[in-house]
Amino acid sequence: MIQKLKSILINWIQIKRFNVFVLFLVLAFIISMVAKLSNQLNQTLRLKLIPTQLSTQEILTKKKPDYVSVTIKTQGFNMLKYAFKDLAIEIDVTKLEKDRSSYYWRTNPKDLILLNYFDSDVVVEAITPNTVSFSYDVQSIKKIPVVVRATPEFALGYDLLNDLKSHPDSITVVGPKILLDSISSVITSNLLLKDVKKDINQTVALEITPNLIFSNKFVQVKGKVDKFTEGKLNIPVSVINLPEAISLSIFPKEVPVVFYTNLSSYNSIDATDFVVSCDYNKLDNSTNMLTPILESYPTTVKNASLQINKLEYVIKKSND
């Protein structure tokens, strides 16, 4: 029992000695740090530059910010104020040198911009680089058309009366001239529609180009939808560029034309609304064939096509 108590006492003394050692070690470190922070220290800081007071007609062309390295000298305690935060300083560009593409800040440890940024007991000893340039461009204005990108899938028997339209159909873009010169239109995000059977009226986002200001970020995409059907008419064929001394007989004299139109316009469509012709100057002597061409069809017809693409012909002179 006595031996056990003796062992516990020895362990307690050893632990106490160790704790005292650690305490003295910590105190020594704190005293050393306080002494060091009380002295004058040199430190190089990274300082972000923020250009200000640009003209409303100007825009910065650099995507990444500029930085300078500033070496300062001050008491260690004061240094803590700057060591653990992001440092940024505003640069009034109206007070800088300027040419057609850039503003230039000639860095100087005695510059009032730096002296006013740091406390009075801070000495700015060095700054690099010697010159910082802020590239800019003059802003321009350009009006560009909106291009609708859509993938509509219509219900059976339905279709668009006309192409999808954007409202507004064009927008204004503001930005550096070098960027504006590279764009001629702005495209909508792809509009996906399924089983469409009524008029389209959707708000769609525009695909915006970075570093430009767009008057609109969204447009309305609209389109009239109606029921459609297919029709068929026989259309007389005329021959163009026929010499006066020549007469030409073609077979057949009429060709069937299949057309696709909306139901409300179907009954108003007549054979006289279509023009089919053959050009005498393009006849094929080797096969005795002429190629008919569908010259025009009504605006109410969405599309139309010939069902015969070759005609036989017989040439006769007028005095025969």
HUUR-V228022 format. One record per residue. N is the residue number from 0. SS is DSSP state (alpha for helix, beta for strand, coil for the rest). PSI is psi in degrees with one decimal (* if undefined). D_CENTER is the distance of its C-alpha to the mean C-alpha in Angstrom with 1 decimal. Layout:
((N/SS/PSI/D_CENTER) (N/SS/PSI/D_CENTER))
This chain:
((0/coil/-44.7/86.1) (1/alpha/-38.2/86.8) (2/alpha/-38.1/84.9) (3/alpha/-44.9/81.8) (4/alpha/-38.0/81.9) (5/alpha/-40.8/82.2) (6/alpha/-42.2/79.2) (7/alpha/-41.0/77.1) (8/alpha/-41.3/78.3) (9/alpha/-43.7/77.4) (10/alpha/-40.0/73.8) (11/alpha/-40.4/73.3) (12/alpha/-41.2/74.5) (13/alpha/-41.5/72.2) (14/alpha/-42.3/69.1) (15/alpha/-42.9/70.1) (16/alpha/-40.3/70.4) (17/alpha/-43.0/67.0) (18/alpha/-39.2/65.4) (19/alpha/-39.7/67.2) (20/alpha/-45.9/65.9) (21/alpha/-41.5/62.3) (22/alpha/-46.2/62.8) (23/alpha/-36.2/64.2) (24/alpha/-43.7/61.3) (25/alpha/-43.8/58.7) (26/alpha/-39.4/60.7) (27/alpha/-40.0/60.9) (28/alpha/-43.9/57.1) (29/alpha/-44.5/56.5) (30/alpha/-40.2/59.1) (31/alpha/-42.6/57.6) (32/alpha/-43.0/54.1) (33/alpha/-41.5/55.5) (34/alpha/-39.9/57.3) (35/alpha/-42.8/54.3) (36/alpha/-18.0/52.1) (37/alpha/-16.8/54.9) (38/coil/167.1/54.7) (39/beta/132.0/52.4) (40/beta/151.4/49.3) (41/beta/137.6/46.7) (42/beta/137.5/43.1) (43/beta/124.2/39.8) (44/beta/150.2/36.9) (45/beta/121.0/33.1) (46/beta/121.6/31.9) (47/beta/138.3/28.2) (48/beta/131.4/27.6) (49/beta/103.3/25.7) (50/beta/137.2/25.6) (51/beta/170.8/26.4) (52/coil/28.7/27.5) (53/coil/150.3/24.9) (54/coil/151.7/25.2) (55/coil/-16.2/22.9) (56/coil/-3.4/21.9) (57/beta/152.7/20.9) (58/beta/138.7/18.0) (59/beta/139.5/18.4) (60/coil/-12.5/16.4) (61/coil/133.8/17.6) (62/coil/-31.9/15.5) (63/coil/146.4/18.8) (64/coil/159.4/21.8) (65/beta/149.8/25.1) (66/beta/153.2/28.3) (67/beta/155.1/32.0) (68/beta/121.8/35.0) (69/beta/122.7/37.8) (70/beta/121.7/41.4) (71/beta/159.3/43.5) (72/beta/126.0/47.1) (73/beta/173.8/48.4) (74/beta/145.2/50.6) (75/alpha/-40.0/49.3) (76/alpha/-38.7/49.1) (77/alpha/-31.6/46.9) (78/alpha/-31.4/44.7) (79/alpha/-28.2/43.8) (80/alpha/-31.1/42.0) (81/alpha/-15.6/39.3) (82/alpha/-25.0/39.4) (83/coil/31.7/37.7) (84/coil/158.1/34.7) (85/coil/125.3/31.4) (86/beta/131.6/32.3) (87/beta/143.5/30.2) (88/beta/137.5/31.3) (89/beta/136.9/30.0) (90/beta/116.1/30.3) (91/beta/106.6/30.9) (92/alpha/-18.9/29.4) (93/alpha/-15.0/31.7) (94/alpha/9.1/34.5) (95/coil/163.9/33.1) (96/beta/154.2/33.5) (97/beta/143.3/30.7) (98/coil/-161.6/29.8) (99/coil/-13.6/27.0) (100/coil/-17.1/24.5) (101/beta/155.9/25.7) (102/beta/148.3/28.0) (103/beta/126.0/30.7) (104/beta/113.0/32.6) (105/beta/106.8/35.9) (106/coil/145.6/36.8) (107/coil/128.7/40.4) (108/coil/-22.2/42.2) (109/coil/5.8/43.9) (110/coil/134.9/40.8) (111/alpha/-28.4/41.1) (112/alpha/-42.8/37.6) (113/alpha/-42.1/38.7) (114/alpha/-36.2/42.2) (115/alpha/-21.7/41.0) (116/alpha/-42.6/38.6) (117/coil/161.4/41.3) (118/coil/161.7/44.6) (119/coil/-24.6/47.6) (120/coil/10.2/49.3) (121/coil/130.2/46.4) (122/beta/122.8/46.8) (123/beta/113.0/43.8) (124/beta/-33.2/45.1) (125/beta/155.1/42.3) (126/beta/133.2/38.6) (127/beta/147.2/36.3) (128/coil/175.8/34.6) (129/coil/-28.7/36.5) (130/beta/136.6/33.5) (131/beta/129.5/30.0) (132/beta/141.1/27.4) (133/beta/102.9/24.5) (134/beta/139.4/22.1) (135/beta/167.0/20.6) (136/beta/153.8/19.3) (137/beta/131.0/20.3) (138/beta/139.7/17.7) (139/beta/165.4/17.4) (140/beta/135.1/16.7) (141/beta/138.1/15.4) (142/beta/124.9/15.6) (143/beta/148.4/13.4) (144/beta/154.3/14.2) (145/beta/128.7/12.6) (146/beta/121.0/13.1) (147/coil/127.6/14.5) (148/coil/115.2/14.2) (149/beta/151.5/17.3) (150/beta/78.0/20.1) (151/beta/138.1/23.1) (152/beta/118.1/26.4) (153/beta/148.4/29.3) (154/coil/156.1/32.7) (155/coil/125.8/35.6) (156/coil/3.2/36.5) (157/beta/152.3/33.4) (158/beta/172.0/30.6) (159/beta/139.9/28.4) (160/coil/-40.8/30.3) (161/coil/176.2/27.4) (162/coil/152.8/23.8) (163/coil/140.0/21.4) (164/beta/148.1/20.2) (165/beta/139.6/17.5) (166/beta/109.8/19.0) (167/coil/161.9/18.0) (168/coil/-8.8/17.4) (169/beta/156.3/15.5) (170/beta/166.2/13.8) (171/beta/135.3/14.2) (172/beta/135.4/11.8) (173/beta/135.2/13.5) (174/beta/-175.5/13.0) (175/beta/138.6/14.7) (176/alpha/-36.3/16.1) (177/alpha/-30.4/15.3) (178/alpha/-39.5/11.6) (179/alpha/-34.5/12.1) (180/coil/-18.6/14.4) (181/coil/-5.2/12.0) (182/coil/140.4/10.0) (183/coil/-10.5/12.3) (184/beta/167.7/10.6) (185/beta/137.3/8.0) (186/beta/142.6/8.5) (187/beta/156.9/9.9) (188/coil/150.6/10.3) (189/coil/122.6/13.5) (190/beta/113.2/16.5) (191/beta/121.9/19.5) (192/beta/140.9/22.9) (193/beta/148.1/26.4) (194/beta/46.7/29.8) (195/beta/129.7/28.7) (196/coil/10.9/31.8) (197/coil/168.9/30.8) (198/coil/143.8/28.5) (199/beta/130.9/24.7) (200/beta/93.1/23.2) (201/beta/141.8/20.2) (202/beta/125.3/17.6) (203/beta/138.8/14.2) (204/beta/150.3/10.8) (205/beta/149.8/7.9) (206/coil/100.4/4.5) (207/coil/136.0/3.3) (208/coil/131.7/2.8) (209/coil/153.3/5.8) (210/coil/16.1/9.2) (211/coil/152.1/8.8) (212/beta/120.2/10.7) (213/beta/136.8/10.2) (214/coil/-25.5/13.6) (215/coil/141.4/12.6) (216/coil/-13.4/10.5) (217/beta/151.8/12.7) (218/beta/164.5/14.9) (219/beta/127.5/18.1) (220/beta/121.2/18.5) (221/beta/151.7/22.2) (222/beta/140.3/24.7) (223/coil/131.9/28.5) (224/beta/139.0/30.2) (225/beta/168.5/33.8) (226/beta/140.8/36.5) (227/beta/155.8/36.8) (228/beta/168.8/39.8) (229/beta/142.1/41.0) (230/beta/169.8/43.8) (231/beta/131.0/45.9) (232/beta/149.4/47.9) (233/beta/124.7/50.2) (234/beta/128.9/49.2) (235/beta/146.1/51.6) (236/beta/129.6/50.7) (237/beta/152.2/51.4) (238/beta/126.3/51.9) (239/beta/159.7/50.4) (240/coil/32.6/51.7) (241/coil/124.3/55.1) (242/coil/152.5/57.9) (243/coil/-30.4/60.7) (244/coil/1.1/63.4) (245/beta/139.3/61.6) (246/beta/145.1/61.5) (247/beta/128.8/59.3) (248/beta/132.8/59.6) (249/beta/151.3/56.7) (250/beta/124.2/56.9) (251/coil/167.4/55.6) (252/coil/-14.0/55.3) (253/beta/148.0/52.7) (254/beta/142.9/49.7) (255/beta/135.1/48.0) (256/beta/124.9/44.5) (257/beta/132.2/42.5) (258/beta/160.2/39.9) (259/beta/119.6/37.5) (260/beta/166.5/37.3) (261/beta/154.7/37.1) (262/alpha/-39.3/40.5) (263/alpha/-21.0/40.9) (264/alpha/-10.1/40.8) (265/alpha/-48.3/42.9) (266/coil/-18.6/46.4) (267/coil/-4.1/45.5) (268/coil/131.4/44.6) (269/coil/158.8/47.4) (270/alpha/-29.9/48.2) (271/alpha/-11.6/48.4) (272/alpha/-9.4/44.7) (273/coil/149.2/44.0) (274/beta/120.6/44.8) (275/beta/132.9/45.6) (276/beta/161.5/47.0) (277/beta/140.1/48.3) (278/beta/117.8/48.3) (279/alpha/-34.9/51.8) (280/alpha/-11.2/50.4) (281/alpha/16.0/48.5) (282/coil/151.1/51.5) (283/beta/103.1/52.3) (284/coil/-27.9/56.0) (285/coil/-25.3/56.1) (286/coil/-5.0/55.3) (287/coil/44.3/56.4) (288/beta/144.9/53.0) (289/beta/147.9/50.6) (290/coil/115.7/47.0) (291/coil/146.6/46.2) (292/beta/133.2/42.8) (293/beta/102.1/41.4) (294/beta/-40.9/40.7) (295/beta/159.4/39.5) (296/coil/167.1/39.5) (297/coil/150.3/39.0) (298/coil/-21.6/35.7) (299/coil/-9.4/36.5) (300/beta/126.9/36.4) (301/beta/-43.2/33.1) (302/beta/157.9/34.4) (303/beta/155.0/37.8) (304/beta/152.3/39.5) (305/beta/144.2/42.9) (306/coil/-8.5/45.2) (307/coil/129.6/47.3) (308/coil/6.4/45.9) (309/coil/137.9/49.2) (310/beta/140.3/52.3) (311/beta/154.8/55.7) (312/beta/157.5/57.4) (313/beta/128.1/60.9) (314/beta/135.2/61.4) (315/beta/141.5/64.6) (316/beta/149.3/65.8) (317/coil/-29.0/66.7) (318/coil/2.8/70.4) (319/coil/*/70.8))
